[in-house]
Amino acid sequence: MPSSLRETIGVRADRFYVIQDGARNIYKLKFLSFHEKDRGVRGKPKLMYALVKHGH
């Protein structure tokens, strides 16, 4: 992929994301760093997550 199409701007540290896996578990996810622009290492995102609800 050309570098002009891969511009990375970092992540929004003030956002939480809610995701659901295949077992219907629900998680809260927050990116801490993603790129040099947000004090991270490109290709090695740091995040935290917590199980909000067990699936059935």
N, CA, C and O atoms as a Tinker XYZ file with bonds, in Angstrom:
   224  protein
     1  N      0.852000   -1.168000    0.000000    73     2
     2  CA     0.000000    0.000000    0.000000    64     1     3
     3  C      0.901000    1.236000    0.000000    63     2     4     5
     4  O      1.852000    1.304000    0.779000    81     3
     5  N      0.617000    2.198000   -0.852000    73     3     6
     6  CA     1.433000    3.419000   -0.872000    64     5     7
     7  C      1.369000    4.161000    0.461000    63     6     8     9
     8  O      0.328000    4.191000    1.117000    81     7
     9  N      2.478000    4.750000    0.847000    73     7    10
    10  CA     2.519000    5.465000    2.124000    64     9    11
    11  C      1.525000    6.619000    2.160000    63    10    12    13
    12  O      1.083000    7.005000    3.242000    81    11
    13  N      1.165000    7.176000    1.017000    73    11    14
    14  CA     0.196000    8.272000    1.006000    64    13    15
    15  C     -1.185000    7.819000    1.457000    63    14    16    17
    16  O     -2.001000    8.643000    1.872000    81    15
    17  N     -1.457000    6.519000    1.382000    73    15    18
    18  CA    -2.756000    5.993000    1.803000    64    17    19
    19  C     -2.731000    5.471000    3.229000    63    18    20    21
    20  O     -3.767000    5.063000    3.755000    81    19
    21  N     -1.551000    5.476000    3.871000    73    19    22
    22  CA    -1.422000    4.902000    5.203000    64    21    23
    23  C     -1.215000    5.938000    6.283000    63    22    24    25
    24  O     -0.657000    5.607000    7.329000    81    23
    25  N     -1.624000    7.138000    6.091000    73    23    26
    26  CA    -1.396000    8.169000    7.102000    64    25    27
    27  C     -2.086000    7.793000    8.406000    63    26    28    29
    28  O     -3.291000    7.545000    8.439000    81    27
    29  N     -1.314000    7.755000    9.459000    73    27    30
    30  CA    -1.835000    7.416000   10.776000    64    29    31
    31  C     -1.863000    8.676000   11.617000    63    30    32    33
    32  O     -0.875000    9.406000   11.685000    81    31
    33  N     -2.974000    8.928000   12.247000    73    31    34
    34  CA    -3.094000   10.157000   13.028000    64    33    35
    35  C     -3.161000    9.891000   14.524000    63    34    36    37
    36  O     -3.369000   10.817000   15.307000    81    35
    37  N     -2.989000    8.647000   14.926000    73    35    38
    38  CA    -3.072000    8.316000   16.337000    64    37    39
    39  C     -4.457000    7.850000   16.713000    63    38    40    41
    40  O     -5.275000    7.541000   15.846000    81    39
    41  N     -4.720000    7.798000   17.984000    73    39    42
    42  CA    -6.022000    7.354000   18.472000    64    41    43
    43  C     -6.602000    8.399000   19.402000    63    42    44    45
    44  O     -5.893000    9.268000   19.909000    81    43
    45  N     -7.868000    8.302000   19.612000    73    43    46
    46  CA    -8.559000    9.222000   20.513000    64    45    47
    47  C     -8.478000    8.656000   21.927000    63    46    48    49
    48  O     -9.157000    7.680000   22.247000    81    47
    49  N     -7.664000    9.256000   22.760000    73    47    50
    50  CA    -7.474000    8.780000   24.128000    64    49    51
    51  C     -8.682000    9.072000   25.011000    63    50    52    53
    52  O     -8.772000    8.559000   26.127000    81    51
    53  N     -9.604000    9.888000   24.523000    73    51    54
    54  CA   -10.776000   10.238000   25.324000    64    53    55
    55  C    -12.011000    9.411000   24.950000    63    54    56    57
    56  O    -13.131000    9.784000   25.303000    81    55
    57  N    -11.818000    8.286000   24.236000    73    55    58
    58  CA   -12.936000    7.457000   23.786000    64    57    59
    59  C    -12.835000    6.044000   24.329000    63    58    60    61
    60  O    -11.744000    5.488000   24.454000    81    59
    61  N    -13.975000    5.477000   24.646000    73    59    62
    62  CA   -14.089000    4.053000   24.943000    64    61    63
    63  C    -14.880000    3.421000   23.817000    63    62    64    65
    64  O    -15.759000    4.058000   23.236000    81    63
    65  N    -14.578000    2.184000   23.509000    73    63    66
    66  CA   -15.300000    1.446000   22.483000    64    65    67
    67  C    -15.913000    0.226000   23.148000    63    66    68    69
    68  O    -15.288000   -0.398000   24.006000    81    67
    69  N    -17.108000   -0.110000   22.766000    73    67    70
    70  CA   -17.792000   -1.291000   23.289000    64    69    71
    71  C    -17.823000   -2.314000   22.163000    63    70    72    73
    72  O    -18.323000   -2.039000   21.073000    81    71
    73  N    -17.280000   -3.503000   22.440000    73    71    74
    74  CA   -17.226000   -4.547000   21.420000    64    73    75
    75  C    -17.818000   -5.833000   21.970000    63    74    76    77
    76  O    -17.852000   -6.052000   23.181000    81    75
    77  N    -18.281000   -6.672000   21.066000    73    75    78
    78  CA   -18.866000   -7.959000   21.450000    64    77    79
    79  C    -18.141000   -9.049000   20.678000    63    78    80    81
    80  O    -17.942000   -8.925000   19.470000    81    79
    81  N    -17.746000  -10.112000   21.362000    73    79    82
    82  CA   -17.060000  -11.212000   20.693000    64    81    83
    83  C    -18.062000  -12.281000   20.262000    63    82    84    85
    84  O    -19.267000  -12.138000   20.468000    81    83
    85  N    -17.550000  -13.341000   19.668000    73    83    86
    86  CA   -18.401000  -14.412000   19.155000    64    85    87
    87  C    -19.177000  -15.158000   20.222000    63    86    88    89
    88  O    -20.205000  -15.769000   19.930000    81    87
    89  N    -18.695000  -15.115000   21.461000    73    87    90
    90  CA   -19.387000  -15.778000   22.574000    64    89    91
    91  C    -20.368000  -14.822000   23.261000    63    90    92    93
    92  O    -20.915000  -15.141000   24.317000    81    91
    93  N    -20.585000  -13.668000   22.667000    73    91    94
    94  CA   -21.513000  -12.645000   23.150000    64    93    95
    95  C    -21.052000  -11.963000   24.436000    63    94    96    97
    96  O    -21.858000  -11.351000   25.137000    81    95
    97  N    -19.757000  -12.066000   24.747000    73    95    98
    98  CA   -19.190000  -11.287000   25.844000    64    97    99
    99  C    -19.064000   -9.844000   25.377000    63    98   100   101
   100  O    -18.738000   -9.599000   24.216000    81    99
   101  N    -19.312000   -8.906000   26.244000    73    99   102
   102  CA   -19.210000   -7.492000   25.905000    64   101   103
   103  C    -18.044000   -6.891000   26.683000    63   102   104   105
   104  O    -17.920000   -7.076000   27.894000    81   103
   105  N    -17.197000   -6.170000   25.961000    73   103   106
   106  CA   -16.007000   -5.568000   26.532000    64   105   107
   107  C    -16.008000   -4.057000   26.314000    63   106   108   109
   108  O    -16.564000   -3.554000   25.338000    81   107
   109  N    -15.384000   -3.358000   27.231000    73   107   110
   110  CA   -15.100000   -1.930000   27.074000    64   109   111
   111  C    -13.613000   -1.836000   26.740000    63   110   112   113
   112  O    -12.781000   -2.399000   27.452000    81   111
   113  N    -13.280000   -1.137000   25.674000    73   111   114
   114  CA   -11.925000   -1.064000   25.157000    64   113   115
   115  C    -11.498000    0.394000   25.050000    63   114   116   117
   116  O    -12.274000    1.249000   24.624000    81   115
   117  N    -10.252000    0.668000   25.443000    73   115   118
   118  CA    -9.708000    2.018000   25.327000    64   117   119
   119  C     -8.278000    1.924000   24.826000    63   118   120   121
   120  O     -7.453000    1.220000   25.408000    81   119
   121  N     -7.984000    2.638000   23.739000    73   119   122
   122  CA    -6.620000    2.707000   23.232000    64   121   123
   123  C     -5.841000    3.725000   24.045000    63   122   124   125
   124  O     -6.318000    4.833000   24.290000    81   123
   125  N     -4.642000    3.345000   24.461000    73   123   126
   126  CA    -3.777000    4.234000   25.222000    64   125   127
   127  C     -2.748000    4.905000   24.320000    63   126   128   129
   128  O     -2.441000    6.084000   24.491000    81   127
   129  N     -2.218000    4.157000   23.365000    73   127   130
   130  CA    -1.295000    4.724000   22.380000    64   129   131
   131  C     -1.318000    3.829000   21.152000    63   130   132   133
   132  O     -1.666000    2.650000   21.231000    81   131
   133  N     -0.939000    4.410000   20.006000    73   131   134
   134  CA    -1.039000    3.691000   18.749000    64   133   135
   135  C      0.125000    4.012000   17.810000    63   134   136   137
   136  O      0.497000    3.182000   16.980000    81   135
   137  N      0.691000    5.189000   17.933000    73   135   138
   138  CA     1.671000    5.684000   16.973000    64   137   139
   139  C      2.615000    6.649000   17.678000    63   138   140   141
   140  O      2.349000    7.086000   18.797000    81   139
   141  N      3.702000    6.971000   17.027000    73   139   142
   142  CA     4.663000    7.910000   17.608000    64   141   143
   143  C      4.015000    9.240000   17.982000    63   142   144   145
   144  O      4.439000    9.893000   18.935000    81   143
   145  N      2.992000    9.641000   17.235000    73   143   146
   146  CA     2.338000   10.928000   17.479000    64   145   147
   147  C      1.621000   10.967000   18.826000    63   146   148   149
   148  O      1.387000   12.048000   19.365000    81   147
   149  N      1.271000    9.812000   19.375000    73   147   150
   150  CA     0.640000    9.791000   20.702000    64   149   151
   151  C      1.513000    9.036000   21.712000    63   150   152   153
   152  O      1.008000    8.383000   22.626000    81   151
   153  N      2.825000    9.139000   21.527000    73   151   154
   154  CA     3.845000    8.544000   22.404000    64   153   155
   155  C      3.848000    7.027000   22.385000    63   154   156   157
   156  O      4.267000    6.398000   23.356000    81   155
   157  N      3.390000    6.434000   21.302000    73   155   158
   158  CA     3.386000    4.981000   21.171000    64   157   159
   159  C      4.447000    4.510000   20.192000    63   158   160   161
   160  O      5.307000    5.281000   19.764000    81   159
   161  N      4.372000    3.236000   19.846000    73   159   162
   162  CA     5.269000    2.626000   18.886000    64   161   163
   163  C      4.413000    2.091000   17.751000    63   162   164   165
   164  O      3.506000    1.289000   17.972000    81   163
   165  N      4.701000    2.536000   16.542000    73   163   166
   166  CA     3.918000    2.110000   15.394000    64   165   167
   167  C      3.901000    0.589000   15.285000    63   166   168   169
   168  O      4.950000   -0.052000   15.351000    81   167
   169  N      2.723000    0.016000   15.121000    73   167   170
   170  CA     2.570000   -1.423000   15.004000    64   169   171
   171  C      2.430000   -2.146000   16.333000    63   170   172   173
   172  O      2.213000   -3.357000   16.357000    81   171
   173  N      2.550000   -1.419000   17.440000    73   171   174
   174  CA     2.431000   -2.027000   18.770000    64   173   175
   175  C      1.488000   -1.187000   19.628000    63   174   176   177
   176  O      1.925000   -0.493000   20.546000    81   175
   177  N      0.193000   -1.254000   19.323000    73   175   178
   178  CA    -0.757000   -0.442000   20.097000    64   177   179
   179  C     -0.828000   -0.887000   21.549000    63   178   180   181
   180  O     -0.666000   -2.067000   21.861000    81   179
   181  N     -1.067000    0.058000   22.414000    73   179   182
   182  CA    -1.311000   -0.251000   23.829000    64   181   183
   183  C     -2.769000    0.053000   24.096000    63   182   184   185
   184  O     -3.287000    1.096000   23.696000    81   183
   185  N     -3.414000   -0.861000   24.768000    73   183   186
   186  CA    -4.820000   -0.670000   25.077000    64   185   187
   187  C     -5.150000   -1.322000   26.400000    63   186   188   189
   188  O     -4.383000   -2.128000   26.926000    81   187
   189  N     -6.299000   -0.961000   26.924000    73   187   190
   190  CA    -6.810000   -1.637000   28.115000    64   189   191
   191  C     -8.247000   -2.027000   27.812000    63   190   192   193
   192  O     -8.940000   -1.376000   27.032000    81   191
   193  N     -8.672000   -3.104000   28.449000    73   191   194
   194  CA   -10.037000   -3.565000   28.226000    64   193   195
   195  C    -10.564000   -4.194000   29.506000    63   194   196   197
   196  O     -9.807000   -4.603000   30.386000    81   195
   197  N    -11.869000   -4.254000   29.577000    73   195   198
   198  CA   -12.531000   -4.861000   30.732000    64   197   199
   199  C    -13.790000   -5.561000   30.258000    63   198   200   201
   200  O    -14.520000   -5.045000   29.412000    81   199
   201  N    -14.035000   -6.734000   30.807000    73   199   202
   202  CA   -15.277000   -7.458000   30.520000    64   201   203
   203  C    -16.415000   -6.752000   31.229000    63   202   204   205
   204  O    -16.372000   -6.557000   32.443000    81   203
   205  N    -17.433000   -6.369000   30.474000    73   203   206
   206  CA   -18.581000   -5.667000   31.022000    64   205   207
   207  C    -19.709000   -6.644000   31.323000    63   206   208   209
   208  O    -20.396000   -6.516000   32.336000    81   207
   209  N    -19.901000   -7.633000   30.426000    73   207   210
   210  CA   -21.000000   -8.577000   30.597000    64   209   211
   211  C    -20.634000   -9.899000   29.954000    63   210   212   213
   212  O    -20.186000   -9.941000   28.808000    81   211
   213  N    -20.831000  -10.995000   30.706000    73   211   214
   214  CA   -20.614000  -12.334000   30.171000    64   213   215
   215  C    -21.720000  -12.681000   29.194000    63   214   216   217
   216  O    -22.887000  -12.370000   29.431000    81   215
   217  N    -21.353000  -13.328000   28.094000    73   215   218
   218  CA   -22.338000  -13.807000   27.131000    64   217   219
   219  C    -23.029000  -15.057000   27.641000    63   218   220   221
   220  O    -22.603000  -15.657000   28.629000    81   219
   221  N    -24.086000  -15.439000   26.968000    73   219   222
   222  CA   -24.834000  -16.632000   27.395000    64   221   223
   223  C    -24.830000  -17.665000   26.328000    63   222   224
   224  O    -25.409000  -18.737000   26.504000    81   223
